[in-house]
Amino acid sequence: MRITRITLWHVPLTSHTTYFMSDGKTCDTVESVVLRVDTDSGLCGWGEVCPIPHYLPAYTCGVLPALEDMAPILIGADPIGPEALMARLDRHLHGHVYAKSVIDIALWDLTAKAANLPLHALLGGRCSTDMPLYHSITCISPGDMAEIASEAFSTGIRQFQVKLGADANWEADVARLTQVREAVGEGPLVYGDWNCGATRLDATRVARAVAHMDIMLEQPCPTFEDCTAVRAASGLPMKMDELAHDTASLLRAHQLGCMDAVALKLSKFGGLSATRRARDLCLYLGAKMCIEDTWGSDITTAALLHLGAATEPKNLLNVCDLSGYVSPRLDPSAPVRANGRIAPPEGVGLGVNPDVVALGGPAAILD
């Protein structure tokens, strides 16, 4: 089997609600990159990457130039066994992991289709029928956030990510965490996420004020050292996110003792191949994992759900139903959340079939 063509689309995804985060970050309408890799066998593989502007070192309009540079390596190559081809791409173009992630996902889709197996069978085997979801709550007034939490709780959600820091008011952040905790009661997981936009001082003040409650913190500050200091000052568990992007960063966070949990985002690591290696390291280190991505629709969601389903349940904190936050859906028949949980798609490969007509005209065809 050989790769004959790569087709790329830009698809605007609109969030059902604007997400306000710390340090002026917002997420509303974001452009996703959808990729199809065609082969001479008739099989094709789908990939997707959706960087959020001003969030991480990733740029939607940077994907196509990177792919054009890598196209001579890809066209004519054997797509089966993604790691071998991805290693060739790494030697050809250093870095640009977000652009490589969209290729890697498509190669895994192709490999699983060629094997006539669902993707999770190649990522370690299915460990879970379905997996717990978290619900992300935009940083608005404490009362409105508590109401959103109550509504999500009524649908079966038991894990709540509370965005903090949008108004640079540490006392308001205390109220946000307190009121969401009161709204969902004892037991559900509640964690406050600054998206690394807080100072050590402000994060410590918030953390100490809620230290008597069952709360987890997520990436308050832009350095491991500051996050470690906030954890030590409050005694609250810490989830790492933005700073976790490769195995070296995972080992560093574990060494410092600030990684009780960690977000493994596919595009931040470079696709399923690298994220699977990070998953296996976290299993060894004992860290709980949220397997997700920055943003995206049904293709990205399918990829992370397959990896989540192939992960030991006691180490899986949650997964993310990215498709449920945006429109349009790329595959209307793709899985949806049910009672706070979600299962990977059925069928071979990723198990999703995007509507090519709905994607519109392609931005590029490489052959």
GUZA-308364 format. One record per residue (C-alpha): x, y, z; residue number from 1; residue in three letters. Coordinates in nm, 2 decimals, decimal comma. Layout:
// residues N
NODE:X:Y:Z:NUM:ala
...
***
This chain:
// residues 367
NODE:0,00:0,00:0,00:1:met
NODE:0,13:0,35:-0,09:2:arg
NODE:0,01:0,70:-0,02:3:ile
NODE:-0,11:0,87:-0,34:4:thr
NODE:-0,28:1,19:-0,23:5:arg
NODE:-0,33:1,42:0,07:6:ile
NODE:-0,63:1,65:0,08:7:thr
NODE:-0,67:1,92:0,34:8:leu
NODE:-0,97:2,13:0,45:9:trp
NODE:-1,01:2,43:0,68:10:his
NODE:-1,33:2,40:0,88:11:val
NODE:-1,46:2,67:1,12:12:pro
NODE:-1,58:2,52:1,44:13:leu
NODE:-1,81:2,74:1,65:14:thr
NODE:-1,83:2,68:2,03:15:ser
NODE:-2,18:2,66:2,17:16:his
NODE:-2,06:2,91:2,43:17:thr
NODE:-1,76:3,15:2,43:18:thr
NODE:-1,49:3,02:2,66:19:tyr
NODE:-1,33:3,29:2,87:20:phe
NODE:-1,00:3,19:3,03:21:met
NODE:-0,72:3,36:3,23:22:ser
NODE:-0,48:3,61:3,08:23:asp
NODE:-0,73:3,73:2,81:24:gly
NODE:-0,76:3,40:2,63:25:lys
NODE:-1,09:3,32:2,47:26:thr
NODE:-1,22:3,04:2,25:27:cys
NODE:-1,52:3,10:2,03:28:asp
NODE:-1,50:3,02:1,65:29:thr
NODE:-1,17:2,83:1,58:30:val
NODE:-1,05:2,69:1,24:31:glu
NODE:-0,99:2,32:1,24:32:ser
NODE:-0,77:2,14:0,99:33:val
NODE:-0,91:1,82:0,85:34:val
NODE:-0,69:1,58:0,65:35:leu
NODE:-0,76:1,28:0,43:36:arg
NODE:-0,47:1,05:0,32:37:val
NODE:-0,56:0,84:0,02:38:asp
NODE:-0,38:0,52:-0,09:39:thr
NODE:-0,35:0,31:-0,40:40:asp
NODE:-0,55:0,04:-0,22:41:ser
NODE:-0,87:0,25:-0,20:42:gly
NODE:-0,84:0,29:0,17:43:leu
NODE:-0,82:0,64:0,32:44:cys
NODE:-0,73:0,77:0,67:45:gly
NODE:-0,87:1,08:0,84:46:trp
NODE:-0,69:1,32:1,07:47:gly
NODE:-0,77:1,65:1,24:48:glu
NODE:-0,59:1,92:1,44:49:val
NODE:-0,75:2,24:1,58:50:cys
NODE:-0,51:2,48:1,75:51:pro
NODE:-0,66:2,75:1,97:52:ile
NODE:-0,52:3,10:1,89:53:pro
NODE:-0,29:3,25:2,15:54:his
NODE:-0,29:2,93:2,36:55:tyr
NODE:0,00:2,70:2,27:56:leu
NODE:0,28:2,71:2,01:57:pro
NODE:0,05:2,59:1,73:58:ala
NODE:-0,09:2,78:1,44:59:tyr
NODE:-0,38:2,66:1,21:60:thr
NODE:-0,23:2,83:0,90:61:cys
NODE:0,11:2,67:0,98:62:gly
NODE:-0,02:2,32:0,91:63:val
NODE:-0,04:2,34:0,53:64:leu
NODE:0,32:2,48:0,48:65:pro
NODE:0,45:2,21:0,71:66:ala
NODE:0,26:1,94:0,52:67:leu
NODE:0,39:2,08:0,19:68:glu
NODE:0,74:2,05:0,32:69:asp
NODE:0,68:1,69:0,43:70:met
NODE:0,48:1,58:0,12:71:ala
NODE:0,78:1,44:-0,07:72:pro
NODE:0,84:1,20:0,23:73:ile
NODE:0,47:1,11:0,25:74:leu
NODE:0,37:1,06:-0,11:75:ile
NODE:0,46:0,71:-0,22:76:gly
NODE:0,53:0,60:0,13:77:ala
NODE:0,39:0,29:0,30:78:asp
NODE:0,14:0,42:0,57:79:pro
NODE:0,12:0,09:0,76:80:ile
NODE:0,29:0,11:1,10:81:gly
NODE:0,27:0,49:1,17:82:pro
NODE:0,58:0,52:1,40:83:glu
NODE:0,83:0,43:1,12:84:ala
NODE:0,69:0,69:0,88:85:leu
NODE:0,66:0,95:1,16:86:met
NODE:1,03:0,89:1,25:87:ala
NODE:1,12:0,97:0,89:88:arg
NODE:0,92:1,29:0,92:89:leu
NODE:1,09:1,38:1,24:90:asp
NODE:1,43:1,35:1,08:91:arg
NODE:1,32:1,56:0,78:92:his
NODE:1,15:1,84:0,98:93:leu
NODE:1,23:1,90:1,34:94:his
NODE:0,95:2,01:1,57:95:gly
NODE:0,61:2,13:1,43:96:his
NODE:0,45:1,85:1,63:97:val
NODE:0,09:1,99:1,59:98:tyr
NODE:0,12:1,97:1,21:99:ala
NODE:0,25:1,62:1,24:100:lys
NODE:-0,03:1,51:1,47:101:ser
NODE:-0,29:1,54:1,19:102:val
NODE:-0,08:1,30:0,98:103:ile
NODE:-0,01:1,06:1,26:104:asp
NODE:-0,39:1,02:1,34:105:ile
NODE:-0,46:0,96:0,97:106:ala
NODE:-0,19:0,69:0,95:107:leu
NODE:-0,33:0,51:1,25:108:trp
NODE:-0,68:0,52:1,10:109:asp
NODE:-0,53:0,37:0,78:110:leu
NODE:-0,34:0,10:0,97:111:thr
NODE:-0,64:-0,01:1,17:112:ala
NODE:-0,86:-0,02:0,86:113:lys
NODE:-0,60:-0,23:0,68:114:ala
NODE:-0,60:-0,47:0,98:115:ala
NODE:-0,99:-0,46:0,97:116:asn
NODE:-0,98:-0,37:1,35:117:leu
NODE:-1,11:-0,08:1,56:118:pro
NODE:-0,82:0,15:1,64:119:leu
NODE:-0,82:0,08:2,02:120:his
NODE:-0,72:-0,28:1,94:121:ala
NODE:-0,39:-0,15:1,81:122:leu
NODE:-0,33:0,09:2,10:123:leu
NODE:-0,33:-0,17:2,37:124:gly
NODE:-0,67:-0,34:2,35:125:gly
NODE:-1,00:-0,22:2,49:126:arg
NODE:-1,00:-0,18:2,87:127:cys
NODE:-1,32:0,02:2,91:128:ser
NODE:-1,67:0,00:2,75:129:thr
NODE:-1,71:0,37:2,81:130:asp
NODE:-1,52:0,65:2,99:131:met
NODE:-1,60:0,94:3,22:132:pro
NODE:-1,62:1,29:3,08:133:leu
NODE:-1,55:1,62:3,24:134:tyr
NODE:-1,75:1,93:3,17:135:his
NODE:-1,55:2,26:3,12:136:ser
NODE:-1,72:2,57:3,26:137:ile
NODE:-1,64:2,91:3,11:138:thr
NODE:-1,51:3,18:3,34:139:cys
NODE:-1,80:3,41:3,40:140:ile
NODE:-1,98:3,51:3,72:141:ser
NODE:-1,97:3,25:4,01:142:pro
NODE:-2,35:3,21:4,02:143:gly
NODE:-2,38:3,15:3,65:144:asp
NODE:-2,09:2,90:3,67:145:met
NODE:-2,27:2,72:3,95:146:ala
NODE:-2,58:2,70:3,74:147:glu
NODE:-2,39:2,55:3,45:148:ile
NODE:-2,24:2,29:3,68:149:ala
NODE:-2,59:2,20:3,82:150:ser
NODE:-2,72:2,16:3,46:151:glu
NODE:-2,43:1,93:3,37:152:ala
NODE:-2,47:1,74:3,69:153:phe
NODE:-2,83:1,66:3,60:154:ser
NODE:-2,71:1,50:3,28:155:thr
NODE:-2,47:1,26:3,47:156:gly
NODE:-2,15:1,46:3,46:157:ile
NODE:-1,94:1,41:3,78:158:arg
NODE:-1,62:1,59:3,69:159:gln
NODE:-1,61:1,97:3,65:160:phe
NODE:-1,33:2,19:3,52:161:gln
NODE:-1,38:2,55:3,65:162:val
NODE:-1,21:2,81:3,44:163:lys
NODE:-1,05:3,08:3,65:164:leu
NODE:-0,87:3,41:3,62:165:gly
NODE:-1,06:3,58:3,34:166:ala
NODE:-1,11:3,89:3,55:167:asp
NODE:-0,78:3,88:3,74:168:ala
NODE:-0,98:3,87:4,07:169:asn
NODE:-0,86:3,61:4,31:170:trp
NODE:-1,15:3,65:4,54:171:glu
NODE:-1,40:3,59:4,26:172:ala
NODE:-1,21:3,27:4,17:173:asp
NODE:-1,25:3,16:4,53:174:val
NODE:-1,63:3,22:4,49:175:ala
NODE:-1,63:3,03:4,16:176:arg
NODE:-1,48:2,72:4,31:177:leu
NODE:-1,69:2,74:4,63:178:thr
NODE:-2,02:2,79:4,45:179:gln
NODE:-1,95:2,51:4,20:180:val
NODE:-1,85:2,28:4,48:181:arg
NODE:-2,17:2,36:4,66:182:glu
NODE:-2,38:2,32:4,35:183:ala
NODE:-2,26:1,97:4,28:184:val
NODE:-2,22:1,85:4,64:185:gly
NODE:-1,96:1,63:4,79:186:glu
NODE:-1,81:1,35:4,58:187:gly
NODE:-1,78:1,48:4,22:188:pro
NODE:-1,44:1,60:4,11:189:leu
NODE:-1,41:1,98:4,09:190:val
NODE:-1,09:2,14:3,97:191:tyr
NODE:-0,99:2,50:3,90:192:gly
NODE:-0,80:2,58:3,58:193:asp
NODE:-0,60:2,90:3,53:194:trp
NODE:-0,45:2,78:3,20:195:asn
NODE:-0,11:2,89:3,34:196:cys
NODE:-0,23:3,26:3,36:197:gly
NODE:-0,20:3,32:3,74:198:ala
NODE:0,09:3,45:3,94:199:thr
NODE:0,22:3,23:4,22:200:arg
NODE:0,08:3,48:4,48:201:leu
NODE:-0,27:3,49:4,34:202:asp
NODE:-0,29:3,11:4,28:203:ala
NODE:-0,17:3,05:4,64:204:thr
NODE:-0,42:3,29:4,79:205:arg
NODE:-0,70:3,11:4,60:206:val
NODE:-0,57:2,76:4,68:207:ala
NODE:-0,53:2,84:5,05:208:arg
NODE:-0,88:2,99:5,07:209:ala
NODE:-1,04:2,66:4,93:210:val
NODE:-0,79:2,42:5,09:211:ala
NODE:-1,06:2,30:5,33:212:his
NODE:-1,27:2,17:5,04:213:met
NODE:-1,22:1,88:4,80:214:asp
NODE:-1,07:2,07:4,51:215:ile
NODE:-0,79:2,00:4,26:216:met
NODE:-0,58:2,27:4,09:217:leu
NODE:-0,49:2,27:3,73:218:glu
NODE:-0,19:2,45:3,58:219:gln
NODE:-0,21:2,78:3,77:220:pro
NODE:0,13:2,92:3,66:221:cys
NODE:0,36:2,91:3,36:222:pro
NODE:0,65:2,72:3,53:223:thr
NODE:0,68:2,39:3,71:224:phe
NODE:0,85:2,55:4,00:225:glu
NODE:0,56:2,80:4,06:226:asp
NODE:0,30:2,52:4,03:227:cys
NODE:0,50:2,31:4,28:228:thr
NODE:0,51:2,60:4,52:229:ala
NODE:0,13:2,65:4,50:230:val
NODE:0,07:2,28:4,56:231:arg
NODE:0,30:2,28:4,86:232:ala
NODE:0,14:2,59:5,01:233:ala
NODE:-0,21:2,46:4,98:234:ser
NODE:-0,17:2,08:5,01:235:gly
NODE:-0,42:2,05:4,72:236:leu
NODE:-0,35:1,80:4,44:237:pro
NODE:-0,23:1,94:4,11:238:met
NODE:-0,31:1,86:3,74:239:lys
NODE:-0,05:1,96:3,48:240:met
NODE:-0,16:2,07:3,13:241:asp
NODE:0,02:2,33:2,92:242:glu
NODE:0,37:2,24:3,04:243:leu
NODE:0,32:1,86:2,97:244:ala
NODE:0,42:1,81:2,61:245:his
NODE:0,68:1,53:2,59:246:asp
NODE:0,82:1,25:2,81:247:thr
NODE:1,09:1,48:2,95:248:ala
NODE:0,83:1,73:3,08:249:ser
NODE:0,64:1,45:3,24:250:leu
NODE:0,94:1,32:3,42:251:leu
NODE:1,03:1,67:3,53:252:arg
NODE:0,68:1,73:3,68:253:ala
NODE:0,69:1,39:3,85:254:his
NODE:1,03:1,47:4,00:255:gln
NODE:0,90:1,79:4,14:256:leu
NODE:0,59:1,63:4,28:257:gly
NODE:0,34:1,86:4,10:258:cys
NODE:0,17:1,60:3,87:259:met
NODE:-0,10:1,41:4,05:260:asp
NODE:-0,28:1,42:3,72:261:ala
NODE:-0,20:1,54:3,37:262:val
NODE:-0,37:1,63:3,05:263:ala
NODE:-0,23:1,44:2,75:264:leu
NODE:-0,33:1,64:2,44:265:lys
NODE:-0,28:1,47:2,11:266:leu
NODE:-0,17:1,77:1,91:267:ser
NODE:0,07:1,89:2,18:268:lys
NODE:0,26:1,56:2,18:269:phe
NODE:0,25:1,51:1,81:270:gly
NODE:-0,04:1,26:1,75:271:gly
NODE:-0,14:0,92:1,88:272:leu
NODE:0,21:0,76:1,85:273:ser
NODE:0,38:1,01:2,08:274:ala
NODE:0,07:1,04:2,31:275:thr
NODE:0,06:0,66:2,35:276:arg
NODE:0,42:0,67:2,47:277:arg
NODE:0,34:0,94:2,71:278:ala
NODE:0,04:0,73:2,83:279:arg
NODE:0,26:0,44:2,90:280:asp
NODE:0,51:0,65:3,09:281:leu
NODE:0,22:0,79:3,31:282:cys
NODE:0,11:0,44:3,38:283:leu
NODE:0,45:0,37:3,52:284:tyr
NODE:0,47:0,70:3,71:285:leu
NODE:0,12:0,65:3,86:286:gly
NODE:-0,03:0,98:3,73:287:ala
NODE:-0,40:1,00:3,65:288:lys
NODE:-0,46:1,10:3,29:289:met
NODE:-0,70:1,32:3,10:290:cys
NODE:-0,68:1,21:2,74:291:ile
NODE:-0,79:1,49:2,51:292:glu
NODE:-0,68:1,76:2,27:293:asp
NODE:-0,68:2,14:2,25:294:thr
NODE:-1,00:2,16:2,04:295:trp
NODE:-1,16:1,98:1,75:296:gly
NODE:-1,46:1,78:1,63:297:ser
NODE:-1,55:1,42:1,55:298:asp
NODE:-1,21:1,30:1,41:299:ile
NODE:-1,01:1,43:1,70:300:thr
NODE:-1,27:1,31:1,95:301:thr
NODE:-1,27:0,96:1,80:302:ala
NODE:-0,89:0,94:1,81:303:ala
NODE:-0,87:1,04:2,18:304:leu
NODE:-1,16:0,81:2,27:305:leu
NODE:-0,98:0,51:2,12:306:his
NODE:-0,67:0,58:2,32:307:leu
NODE:-0,87:0,64:2,63:308:gly
NODE:-1,05:0,31:2,58:309:ala
NODE:-0,72:0,13:2,56:310:ala
NODE:-0,59:0,28:2,89:311:thr
NODE:-0,61:0,12:3,23:312:glu
NODE:-0,93:0,26:3,39:313:pro
NODE:-0,77:0,32:3,73:314:lys
NODE:-0,52:0,56:3,57:315:asn
NODE:-0,78:0,73:3,34:316:leu
NODE:-0,91:1,04:3,50:317:leu
NODE:-1,14:1,14:3,21:318:asn
NODE:-1,17:1,20:2,84:319:val
NODE:-1,32:1,50:2,66:320:cys
NODE:-1,61:1,51:2,42:321:asp
NODE:-1,48:1,79:2,20:322:leu
NODE:-1,75:1,73:1,94:323:ser
NODE:-2,02:1,81:2,20:324:gly
NODE:-1,88:2,17:2,25:325:tyr
NODE:-1,89:2,28:1,88:326:val
NODE:-2,08:2,28:1,56:327:ser
NODE:-2,09:2,16:1,29:328:pro
NODE:-2,04:1,79:1,36:329:arg
NODE:-1,82:1,64:1,09:330:leu
NODE:-1,99:1,30:1,12:331:asp
NODE:-2,34:1,33:1,27:332:pro
NODE:-2,34:0,96:1,35:333:ser
NODE:-2,03:0,98:1,57:334:ala
NODE:-2,06:0,90:1,94:335:pro
NODE:-2,24:1,14:2,18:336:val
NODE:-2,22:1,16:2,56:337:arg
NODE:-2,47:0,96:2,77:338:ala
NODE:-2,51:0,99:3,15:339:asn
NODE:-2,17:1,17:3,18:340:gly
NODE:-1,98:0,90:2,99:341:arg
NODE:-1,89:0,83:2,63:342:ile
NODE:-1,77:0,53:2,42:343:ala
NODE:-1,54:0,52:2,12:344:pro
NODE:-1,70:0,48:1,77:345:pro
NODE:-1,78:0,13:1,65:346:glu
NODE:-1,63:0,00:1,33:347:gly
NODE:-1,28:-0,03:1,19:348:val
NODE:-1,02:0,24:1,22:349:gly
NODE:-1,13:0,56:1,39:350:leu
NODE:-1,49:0,46:1,31:351:gly
NODE:-1,59:0,80:1,18:352:val
NODE:-1,68:0,90:0,82:353:asn
NODE:-1,68:1,28:0,77:354:pro
NODE:-1,93:1,43:0,53:355:asp
NODE:-1,70:1,55:0,24:356:val
NODE:-1,98:1,77:0,11:357:val
NODE:-2,02:1,95:0,44:358:ala
NODE:-1,64:2,01:0,46:359:leu
NODE:-1,66:2,23:0,15:360:gly
NODE:-1,39:2,29:-0,10:361:gly
NODE:-1,04:2,17:0,00:362:pro
NODE:-0,77:2,42:0,08:363:ala
NODE:-0,51:2,20:-0,08:364:ala
NODE:-0,45:1,87:-0,26:365:ile
NODE:-0,10:1,73:-0,24:366:leu
NODE:-0,01:1,45:-0,48:367:asp
***
